[in-house]
Amino acid sequence: MPGFFFLYFTACMTNSPDTCEARRLALDVADARACQHVAQPQLARWVGTHPDYRITGWRCGAPLRDPGTRI
């Protein structure tokens, strides 16, 4: 979809670092560069509402090809 990117990230529990989840946020931005520009503020907002998690990695783009947590 033109103008629509996902922000993919891995979130791990702060009290159990081996417990991680692959997550995504839909962003209505013009291109990948714009996605990267807004990524950190979006992730900070997400962590603010999910204080038991920490972000261990992220990327902008198309859907993951496999369901793993590698980013």
MODELLER restraints for C-alpha pairs under 7 A, 6 or more apart:
rsr = mdl.restraints
at = mdl.atoms
rsr.add(forms.Gaussian(group=physical.xy_distance, feature=features.Distance(at['CA:3:A'], at['CA:28:A']), mean=5.99, stdev=0.5))
rsr.add(forms.Gaussian(group=physical.xy_distance, feature=features.Distance(at['CA:3:A'], at['CA:29:A']), mean=5.16, stdev=0.5))
rsr.add(forms.Gaussian(group=physical.xy_distance, feature=features.Distance(at['CA:3:A'], at['CA:30:A']), mean=4.27, stdev=0.5))
rsr.add(forms.Gaussian(group=physical.xy_distance, feature=features.Distance(at['CA:3:A'], at['CA:31:A']), mean=6.11, stdev=0.5))
rsr.add(forms.Gaussian(group=physical.xy_distance, feature=features.Distance(at['CA:4:A'], at['CA:27:A']), mean=6.00, stdev=0.5))
rsr.add(forms.Gaussian(group=physical.xy_distance, feature=features.Distance(at['CA:4:A'], at['CA:28:A']), mean=4.86, stdev=0.5))
rsr.add(forms.Gaussian(group=physical.xy_distance, feature=features.Distance(at['CA:4:A'], at['CA:29:A']), mean=5.73, stdev=0.5))
rsr.add(forms.Gaussian(group=physical.xy_distance, feature=features.Distance(at['CA:4:A'], at['CA:30:A']), mean=6.92, stdev=0.5))
rsr.add(forms.Gaussian(group=physical.xy_distance, feature=features.Distance(at['CA:5:A'], at['CA:26:A']), mean=6.17, stdev=0.5))
rsr.add(forms.Gaussian(group=physical.xy_distance, feature=features.Distance(at['CA:5:A'], at['CA:27:A']), mean=5.36, stdev=0.5))
rsr.add(forms.Gaussian(group=physical.xy_distance, feature=features.Distance(at['CA:5:A'], at['CA:28:A']), mean=6.53, stdev=0.5))
rsr.add(forms.Gaussian(group=physical.xy_distance, feature=features.Distance(at['CA:5:A'], at['CA:29:A']), mean=6.61, stdev=0.5))
rsr.add(forms.Gaussian(group=physical.xy_distance, feature=features.Distance(at['CA:5:A'], at['CA:35:A']), mean=6.82, stdev=0.5))
rsr.add(forms.Gaussian(group=physical.xy_distance, feature=features.Distance(at['CA:5:A'], at['CA:60:A']), mean=6.66, stdev=0.5))
rsr.add(forms.Gaussian(group=physical.xy_distance, feature=features.Distance(at['CA:5:A'], at['CA:61:A']), mean=5.54, stdev=0.5))
rsr.add(forms.Gaussian(group=physical.xy_distance, feature=features.Distance(at['CA:5:A'], at['CA:62:A']), mean=6.87, stdev=0.5))
rsr.add(forms.Gaussian(group=physical.xy_distance, feature=features.Distance(at['CA:6:A'], at['CA:24:A']), mean=6.27, stdev=0.5))
rsr.add(forms.Gaussian(group=physical.xy_distance, feature=features.Distance(at['CA:6:A'], at['CA:25:A']), mean=5.58, stdev=0.5))
rsr.add(forms.Gaussian(group=physical.xy_distance, feature=features.Distance(at['CA:6:A'], at['CA:26:A']), mean=4.59, stdev=0.5))
rsr.add(forms.Gaussian(group=physical.xy_distance, feature=features.Distance(at['CA:6:A'], at['CA:27:A']), mean=5.70, stdev=0.5))
rsr.add(forms.Gaussian(group=physical.xy_distance, feature=features.Distance(at['CA:6:A'], at['CA:60:A']), mean=5.70, stdev=0.5))
rsr.add(forms.Gaussian(group=physical.xy_distance, feature=features.Distance(at['CA:6:A'], at['CA:61:A']), mean=5.52, stdev=0.5))
rsr.add(forms.Gaussian(group=physical.xy_distance, feature=features.Distance(at['CA:6:A'], at['CA:62:A']), mean=6.64, stdev=0.5))
rsr.add(forms.Gaussian(group=physical.xy_distance, feature=features.Distance(at['CA:7:A'], at['CA:24:A']), mean=5.38, stdev=0.5))
rsr.add(forms.Gaussian(group=physical.xy_distance, feature=features.Distance(at['CA:7:A'], at['CA:25:A']), mean=5.06, stdev=0.5))
rsr.add(forms.Gaussian(group=physical.xy_distance, feature=features.Distance(at['CA:7:A'], at['CA:26:A']), mean=6.34, stdev=0.5))
rsr.add(forms.Gaussian(group=physical.xy_distance, feature=features.Distance(at['CA:7:A'], at['CA:27:A']), mean=6.93, stdev=0.5))
rsr.add(forms.Gaussian(group=physical.xy_distance, feature=features.Distance(at['CA:7:A'], at['CA:39:A']), mean=6.84, stdev=0.5))
rsr.add(forms.Gaussian(group=physical.xy_distance, feature=features.Distance(at['CA:7:A'], at['CA:58:A']), mean=7.00, stdev=0.5))
rsr.add(forms.Gaussian(group=physical.xy_distance, feature=features.Distance(at['CA:7:A'], at['CA:59:A']), mean=5.86, stdev=0.5))
rsr.add(forms.Gaussian(group=physical.xy_distance, feature=features.Distance(at['CA:7:A'], at['CA:60:A']), mean=4.60, stdev=0.5))
rsr.add(forms.Gaussian(group=physical.xy_distance, feature=features.Distance(at['CA:7:A'], at['CA:61:A']), mean=6.72, stdev=0.5))
rsr.add(forms.Gaussian(group=physical.xy_distance, feature=features.Distance(at['CA:8:A'], at['CA:23:A']), mean=5.85, stdev=0.5))
rsr.add(forms.Gaussian(group=physical.xy_distance, feature=features.Distance(at['CA:8:A'], at['CA:24:A']), mean=4.34, stdev=0.5))
rsr.add(forms.Gaussian(group=physical.xy_distance, feature=features.Distance(at['CA:8:A'], at['CA:25:A']), mean=6.59, stdev=0.5))
rsr.add(forms.Gaussian(group=physical.xy_distance, feature=features.Distance(at['CA:8:A'], at['CA:58:A']), mean=5.46, stdev=0.5))
rsr.add(forms.Gaussian(group=physical.xy_distance, feature=features.Distance(at['CA:8:A'], at['CA:59:A']), mean=5.31, stdev=0.5))
rsr.add(forms.Gaussian(group=physical.xy_distance, feature=features.Distance(at['CA:8:A'], at['CA:60:A']), mean=6.06, stdev=0.5))
rsr.add(forms.Gaussian(group=physical.xy_distance, feature=features.Distance(at['CA:9:A'], at['CA:22:A']), mean=5.95, stdev=0.5))
rsr.add(forms.Gaussian(group=physical.xy_distance, feature=features.Distance(at['CA:9:A'], at['CA:23:A']), mean=5.36, stdev=0.5))
rsr.add(forms.Gaussian(group=physical.xy_distance, feature=features.Distance(at['CA:9:A'], at['CA:24:A']), mean=6.06, stdev=0.5))
rsr.add(forms.Gaussian(group=physical.xy_distance, feature=features.Distance(at['CA:9:A'], at['CA:55:A']), mean=6.90, stdev=0.5))
rsr.add(forms.Gaussian(group=physical.xy_distance, feature=features.Distance(at['CA:9:A'], at['CA:57:A']), mean=5.52, stdev=0.5))
rsr.add(forms.Gaussian(group=physical.xy_distance, feature=features.Distance(at['CA:9:A'], at['CA:58:A']), mean=4.01, stdev=0.5))
rsr.add(forms.Gaussian(group=physical.xy_distance, feature=features.Distance(at['CA:9:A'], at['CA:59:A']), mean=6.42, stdev=0.5))
rsr.add(forms.Gaussian(group=physical.xy_distance, feature=features.Distance(at['CA:10:A'], at['CA:20:A']), mean=6.57, stdev=0.5))
rsr.add(forms.Gaussian(group=physical.xy_distance, feature=features.Distance(at['CA:10:A'], at['CA:21:A']), mean=5.65, stdev=0.5))
rsr.add(forms.Gaussian(group=physical.xy_distance, feature=features.Distance(at['CA:10:A'], at['CA:22:A']), mean=4.64, stdev=0.5))
rsr.add(forms.Gaussian(group=physical.xy_distance, feature=features.Distance(at['CA:10:A'], at['CA:23:A']), mean=6.03, stdev=0.5))
rsr.add(forms.Gaussian(group=physical.xy_distance, feature=features.Distance(at['CA:10:A'], at['CA:55:A']), mean=5.79, stdev=0.5))
rsr.add(forms.Gaussian(group=physical.xy_distance, feature=features.Distance(at['CA:10:A'], at['CA:56:A']), mean=5.59, stdev=0.5))
rsr.add(forms.Gaussian(group=physical.xy_distance, feature=features.Distance(at['CA:10:A'], at['CA:57:A']), mean=5.42, stdev=0.5))
rsr.add(forms.Gaussian(group=physical.xy_distance, feature=features.Distance(at['CA:10:A'], at['CA:58:A']), mean=6.42, stdev=0.5))
rsr.add(forms.Gaussian(group=physical.xy_distance, feature=features.Distance(at['CA:10:A'], at['CA:69:A']), mean=6.43, stdev=0.5))
rsr.add(forms.Gaussian(group=physical.xy_distance, feature=features.Distance(at['CA:11:A'], at['CA:20:A']), mean=5.47, stdev=0.5))
rsr.add(forms.Gaussian(group=physical.xy_distance, feature=features.Distance(at['CA:11:A'], at['CA:21:A']), mean=5.36, stdev=0.5))
rsr.add(forms.Gaussian(group=physical.xy_distance, feature=features.Distance(at['CA:11:A'], at['CA:22:A']), mean=6.50, stdev=0.5))
rsr.add(forms.Gaussian(group=physical.xy_distance, feature=features.Distance(at['CA:11:A'], at['CA:53:A']), mean=5.90, stdev=0.5))
rsr.add(forms.Gaussian(group=physical.xy_distance, feature=features.Distance(at['CA:11:A'], at['CA:54:A']), mean=5.48, stdev=0.5))
rsr.add(forms.Gaussian(group=physical.xy_distance, feature=features.Distance(at['CA:11:A'], at['CA:55:A']), mean=4.56, stdev=0.5))
rsr.add(forms.Gaussian(group=physical.xy_distance, feature=features.Distance(at['CA:11:A'], at['CA:56:A']), mean=6.06, stdev=0.5))
rsr.add(forms.Gaussian(group=physical.xy_distance, feature=features.Distance(at['CA:12:A'], at['CA:18:A']), mean=6.95, stdev=0.5))
rsr.add(forms.Gaussian(group=physical.xy_distance, feature=features.Distance(at['CA:12:A'], at['CA:19:A']), mean=5.57, stdev=0.5))
rsr.add(forms.Gaussian(group=physical.xy_distance, feature=features.Distance(at['CA:12:A'], at['CA:20:A']), mean=3.98, stdev=0.5))
rsr.add(forms.Gaussian(group=physical.xy_distance, feature=features.Distance(at['CA:12:A'], at['CA:21:A']), mean=6.32, stdev=0.5))
rsr.add(forms.Gaussian(group=physical.xy_distance, feature=features.Distance(at['CA:12:A'], at['CA:53:A']), mean=5.32, stdev=0.5))
rsr.add(forms.Gaussian(group=physical.xy_distance, feature=features.Distance(at['CA:12:A'], at['CA:54:A']), mean=5.43, stdev=0.5))
rsr.add(forms.Gaussian(group=physical.xy_distance, feature=features.Distance(at['CA:12:A'], at['CA:55:A']), mean=6.41, stdev=0.5))
rsr.add(forms.Gaussian(group=physical.xy_distance, feature=features.Distance(at['CA:12:A'], at['CA:56:A']), mean=6.87, stdev=0.5))
rsr.add(forms.Gaussian(group=physical.xy_distance, feature=features.Distance(at['CA:13:A'], at['CA:19:A']), mean=5.76, stdev=0.5))
rsr.add(forms.Gaussian(group=physical.xy_distance, feature=features.Distance(at['CA:13:A'], at['CA:20:A']), mean=6.37, stdev=0.5))
rsr.add(forms.Gaussian(group=physical.xy_distance, feature=features.Distance(at['CA:13:A'], at['CA:52:A']), mean=5.76, stdev=0.5))
rsr.add(forms.Gaussian(group=physical.xy_distance, feature=features.Distance(at['CA:13:A'], at['CA:53:A']), mean=4.44, stdev=0.5))
rsr.add(forms.Gaussian(group=physical.xy_distance, feature=features.Distance(at['CA:13:A'], at['CA:54:A']), mean=6.37, stdev=0.5))
rsr.add(forms.Gaussian(group=physical.xy_distance, feature=features.Distance(at['CA:14:A'], at['CA:52:A']), mean=5.64, stdev=0.5))
rsr.add(forms.Gaussian(group=physical.xy_distance, feature=features.Distance(at['CA:14:A'], at['CA:53:A']), mean=5.21, stdev=0.5))
rsr.add(forms.Gaussian(group=physical.xy_distance, feature=features.Distance(at['CA:14:A'], at['CA:54:A']), mean=6.00, stdev=0.5))
rsr.add(forms.Gaussian(group=physical.xy_distance, feature=features.Distance(at['CA:21:A'], at['CA:69:A']), mean=6.81, stdev=0.5))
rsr.add(forms.Gaussian(group=physical.xy_distance, feature=features.Distance(at['CA:22:A'], at['CA:69:A']), mean=5.34, stdev=0.5))
rsr.add(forms.Gaussian(group=physical.xy_distance, feature=features.Distance(at['CA:29:A'], at['CA:35:A']), mean=6.10, stdev=0.5))
rsr.add(forms.Gaussian(group=physical.xy_distance, feature=features.Distance(at['CA:32:A'], at['CA:60:A']), mean=6.47, stdev=0.5))
rsr.add(forms.Gaussian(group=physical.xy_distance, feature=features.Distance(at['CA:32:A'], at['CA:61:A']), mean=6.66, stdev=0.5))
rsr.add(forms.Gaussian(group=physical.xy_distance, feature=features.Distance(at['CA:35:A'], at['CA:60:A']), mean=6.15, stdev=0.5))
rsr.add(forms.Gaussian(group=physical.xy_distance, feature=features.Distance(at['CA:36:A'], at['CA:60:A']), mean=6.49, stdev=0.5))
rsr.add(forms.Gaussian(group=physical.xy_distance, feature=features.Distance(at['CA:47:A'], at['CA:53:A']), mean=6.58, stdev=0.5))
rsr.add(forms.Gaussian(group=physical.xy_distance, feature=features.Distance(at['CA:47:A'], at['CA:54:A']), mean=6.70, stdev=0.5))
rsr.add(forms.Gaussian(group=physical.xy_distance, feature=features.Distance(at['CA:57:A'], at['CA:71:A']), mean=6.39, stdev=0.5))
rsr.add(forms.Gaussian(group=physical.xy_distance, feature=features.Distance(at['CA:58:A'], at['CA:71:A']), mean=6.35, stdev=0.5))
rsr.add(forms.Gaussian(group=physical.xy_distance, feature=features.Distance(at['CA:59:A'], at['CA:71:A']), mean=6.82, stdev=0.5))
